[in-house]
C-alpha cells in the first residue's frame, strides 16, 4: 500500500435501518451514473417497512456488478432521507473530520474505481462487490483541508457545467417557441408585422397534411427540404479500414449523440480510412447536415460541425441550400413522434429511408425561411459555444479525478 493510501474500512460503517414505522415514503434506486434516482419498481402490495432507510450524507450501493457492464452503482444521498431496496448496502463515514463524504464520492466517480470493483467482484452465478471488498478498497486520504480544497475545485467545475446546460436549455426553449409560433401556429409576422393567422391571413387545406396551411406554401415530402441519406459500418473483421484521428474520416453512431446529449457533433469515438469509407457505402455529410437517429432510440438529433459519415442507425438530411439546417432541424424535432410511429421491425423499431423520403412536409416562403434562419443562427452559435465550454470543463473534471491518486502533490488549477 502506498504511504498516503488507506483502507476504506477504517473510515466507514454499515448502516441497516429498516423503514419499520413507514415514516419514509420516498423510494429511490441507485444508478450507474452514481446518482440516486426515482425507483421504477412495481411496489403494489409490497411491504415498505422492510426497505432500508438512507439519510443525508450516507451512501447506497448495489453489490451485484455482473449486470451493470463496467460500472458499479454507488451514490451519496444529498436529500434528507429516502428508502431503497434491501438488495442495496448502506454505509456512512464514521468521522467527517477525517474523511469527507463528498471526497469519497469523487473517488467512486473515477473510472479506475469501477475497473477495480469489477476486477474484485466474485461469484459463480452472479458477480458481487460485497461489503468486505468495499472495506478493502484503498484510497489516498490527505488532510481534511486538502480534501475540501479538492471538493471545492470539483464543485466549481460542476457548477459551471450545470450553468452551461441550463443556459442551453433556455436557448433551446426559445428556438422551439419561435418555430412553433411561426410554423405550427402560423403566427409568423405578415407584411404589416402582425401575426399571420390571427390577423386573417389566408389559409388553404392540404390533402397530404390533412391540415390548413398558409397559401402559396409549397407542399410535398421531406425530400422537399433536403437529400435524405443513410449510413453504414465498415467491416470490423478488416482492421485496416479503421484508423486514428490524424489520417481519418470521422464516423459516428447514435451513441455519440446520446452519451453526452450534445446538439453539435464534430467527431465521435471512431475514425475510418478512405478505403473503409468507400467499402462501407456510407455517405460523407457536409457541415450543417441534420442527423436523425432512425433506430431505437428514434429521433435523437444533431448537427455536424465537421464533415463526417455515420453508421446505419441514421437517416440524415443534407438540407437544400435555400432551406438550411435550422428549419430542417426543428421540422424533424416537432414531427419525431409521428415519424417514429411509422417505424417497424421485429427486433427493434426502425424508420426506413422510404418512410423518411415519403414523409409529408411543407416549405414556407424563402423570405420567411431566411428570417427564421437569421434569428435561430444566433441561438445555435451561443449553444455551440456553451457546448464547447462544457467539453473543456468535463475534461478538467476528469483530469481532477484522475489526479486524486497523486493527491499529495495535487495543486489547484485554474477553473475554465
N, C-alpha and C positions, 0 to 999 in steps of 0.2 A: 504494500500500500504506500502510495506517495505520501510525503510528510504532511501535506496540507489536506489530505483526504481522510474522511471519517466514515465509519459505517452508519447508515441512516438509523439503524435500530436503536442506537443510544439516544436518539432525539425524539423518537415517535412512540406512541402507544395506541393500540387498537381500541376502538370505541364500539360498543354493541348495545345501544339504547333502542328499545322497541317502542313503537307508537301505541303503547298499551291503552292509554286513555283517549286515543283518537284525537289528540289535541292538534295534530298537524295534518293538513289535507293537501298540501302542495306536493304532488308526486312528480319527481324528476328522474331522468336517467343520465348516464354519463356517456358522452360520445367520444369518438376517436379524434375529434377536433379539440379535445381537452377542455370541454365545457359541460356544465350541467344543462340539460335540455328537457323540454316537456316530454313526458313518457307517452309512448303510443300503445302501451299495453292495454289490453281489454281487462278492466278491473271489475266488471259487473259480477256481483256475488263474491268478490274477493274480501277476505278478512284483512282489512288495512291495519289492524292492531299488530300484526306480525312484521310489518315493514320497519326498516331501520330509520332512525332519526339522524339527520345530519344538521349540524349547527354551523353558524358562520365561522369561517377560518378552519373548518375541518375538511378533510379530503375523502373522496369516494373513488374507488377504482374497481374495474372488472378484472378479476384474476384470470379468466379464461381468455387466452390470446389467440388461439388457433382459428377463430372466426373473424378476427379483426385485421387480417392482412399483416402489414408491417407496423401497425400502430397499437399502442396499449391505451385503453380508456381510463384516464385518470384526470380528476379536476378538483379545484379548490372552490368551495362554496363561498360566494360573496353576499348572498342573501342571508336573511336572519335564520331561516331553518327550512327544511324540506324533509320528505321521506323518500327512500329508494328501496328497490327490491333487495331481498335477503341474499341475492346472488352476488351483491357487491360487498366489498370490505370498506369499512370506515375507520379512519385513524386521524389523530391530531398530533401536533407538536407539543411536547411537554413544556418547553420554556421558550417563549417568543423572543427572549433577550439573548438566546443562544443561536437559534435558527428561525429566521423569519419565514412565515408560510408562503409569502409571495416569491421569495428567493427559491424555495424548494420547488414551487410550481414552475418557475423559469427553468429549473433543471429538468423537470419532467417534460417540458416542451422541446427539449433538444432531440434531434433525430438519433443521436448516439444513445440516448436513454432507451428509445424504442427498440433499437437494434439489440442493446444489452438485454432488455426484458424478454424479447423473443428468443434470444440465444439461451437464456437461463430458464425458459419455460420448459416444462416436462409433463409427461403423462402419456399413457398408451391410447386411450380413447379420444381425449382432447387435452391439449396442452394448456398448462396454467402457470402463471407467475404469481405464486401464492405469498402468504404473509412472510414466511421465512426468507424467501428470495427478496422481497421488498426490504426487509430489515438488513439484508446483507449488501444492499446497494451502497456503493461508495461514492462520495462526492466531496468536493472541496468546501470547507466551512470556514471562511475567513471571519474577521471580527464583525460584529453586528453593524458597526458603522459602515464597513466596506459593503456588506450585503445590501444595506439600504441605499447606498450610493449607486450600486448596480441596478437596484429596483427602480430608483428614480429615473435613471437614464433610459431604462427599458420602457417605463410608463410614458415618458415624454415622447418616445418614438411612436408608441401605440396610439397616444393621443393625437399626434399629427396624422397618422394613417386614418383614424376614425373621423377626423375633421375633413380630410380629403374625400372620404367615402360619403359623408353627409352632404358636402357641397356638391359632389357629382350627382347625388340622388336628387337634390333640389333643382339642379340644372336639367336633369332628365325629365323631371316632372314639368318643368317649364316648356321644354321642347314638345313633349307629348300633348300638353294642353293646347299649344299653338296648332299642332297638326289636327287635333280633334276639332278645334273651333273652326278651322278653315276647311278641312277636307272630309269631316264626318258630319258635323252640324251645318256645314256650308255657310258659315257666317264670316267668310273672308271679306275684306273691305271692297266695296264696289267703287265705281269711278268717283263717287262723292265721299268716299271714306266711311260709308255706312255698312253695317253687316248685311251681306247679300240676301240671304233667305228671308230674314225677318223684315227686311225693307222692301219686300215684294219682288225680289229677283226671280226671273222666270225659271221654273223647274220643268224637266221633261222626264217621262217614265222610260226606264231602260229595262228591256225584257231580260237581258243576260244577268243583270244585277238584281232584278226584281225590286227596284227602288227608284225613287225620283232623284235626279242629279241635275246640276245647273246645265242650261242649254249650251250647246257648242263645245261641251267637253267631249273628248274622244273616249270611246269605249272599245274594249277588246279583251285580250288576255294578258297575263303577266309579261309576255314577250313584248308587249307594247312599251314596257318600262326598261327592258334590258335583255341581254342574252343570258340564258339560263344554262349553266354548265355544271357537270358533276366532277367527281374526283376519283382517284384510285390509289392503291397501295403497291409500291414496288415489292417484288418477291423478297421475303425475308430469308429465303434459302440462298440468295445470291448476295453475300455481304458487300461486294464491290459496288452495289447500287447505292449503298449508304455511305455517308461521308461526314466530315465535320463542317463547322460553320464557315471556315475560311474559304473553302472552294465548293460552295454548295448552293442548292436551291432550298429555301425553307419549305418544309412540308408539315402540315398540321392536321390534327384530328379534332373532333368536338371536345375532347378532354382538355385541349389547350384553351378553349373558351370558358369551360366550366370551372377549372381548378382555381382560377383567380378572379373570375367574374369581371374580366376586362372587356370593354367595348372595342378597344383599338388593339389590333394584333399585328406585331411586326415580325414575329417568328414564333415557332413552337419549340419542342424539345428535340425535334429530329430534322435532319437535312439529307437530301438525296443528290446524287450526281446527275449530270445531264443525261447519261445513259439510263439511270433509274427513272428519271422523269419521262423519257420517251417510251421506255418499256412498260411503264405503268398506265399509259394512256390517260394520265390526269391532265389538268388544264392549268396553265400559268395565268394567274389572276393579276391584272394590273392594279395599281394603287387605287383605293376607294371603291373596290368591289364590295358587295354586301354578301357576307357569308351567312348561310341559313342551315342549321343542323337539321337534316331530314330523317334522322333515326333517333329513337328514344335516347335522351330527351329531345323531342322535336321543338324547334323554334328558338334555339339559342342563337342569338345574332351577334355579328361582329363586323368590323370594317378593317380591312388590311391597310397598313401604312407602308408596307413594302411589298414588292411582287413576291408571290408565293403560290404554292399549289396545295391541294387538300386530298384527304382520303375520300372514300365513297360515302362517308357519313354526312356529306354536304351536298346541297344543291345551291350553288352560289349564283348571284345575279351581277353581271357586269353592266352597269347602268348605261343607257344610251346617253350620248353627250348632252342632249337637250333636256334630259331628265335629272341626272345627278344622283348621288348616293343618298342624299338627305331624305328626299321624298320616298325613294325605294325602301330605305331602312324602316321608316315609320309605317309605310303601307304594309310591309310584312309583319311588323310588330302588332299592329292593330288587327290583322287578319290571321294571326298564328293559330288560334283555337279552331277556326273554321278550316284552315289548311290541314291541321293535324287530324281533324275528324274524317278527312278524306284519305288518310293513310291506311295501309293494310299490311298484313304479314302474320305468319303463324308463330314465329319465334319472337319477333319484336315488331312493333309498329314502325312503318317506314312510309314516307311520302315519296312517290316515284317522280322521275323527271317529267313523265306525261302529265301527272296531276299538276305539277308546278307550271308547266307550259300552257296548260289549258285553264288555269285558274282565272276567273273574271277580274278585270281591272279597269280603272278609268284614269284618264290623263287630263289634268287641268290645263289651262292656257299657259303658254310659255312665259308670259309676264308674271302670272301668279306663282309658277314654279320658281322663277328667278327671285321673286320677293321672299318666298319661303326659304330658299337656299341661303340668301343673304343673311336672314335672321338666325337660322339654325347653325350656319357655319361658325359663327362666333361662339355659340354654345359648345359645339363639338371641339373647337380649339381649346377652350377652357377645360373641358373634360379630359382631353388628351394630355394636357399639361399636368392636371391633377393625377392622372394615372401614371405618368412618367415619374412624378414625385413619389407616389406611393411605392412604385417598384424599387426606387432607390432606398426608401425608408425600410422596406422589407428586407433588402439586402443588409442594411445596417443592423436590423433586428437579428437576423440570422448570424451575422458576424459577432454580435454581442453575446448571443447564446453559445456560440462555438468557443469564445474566449473564456467562458466560465471555467473551463478545465485548467486555465492558466491564471486563475483568479489572483494569485499572489502578486503578479506583475501587471494585472489589469489596470489600465488607466482610462478615465472617461474620455470619449471622443466627441468632437463637435457634432451636434444633432443637426440633421438636414432640416 
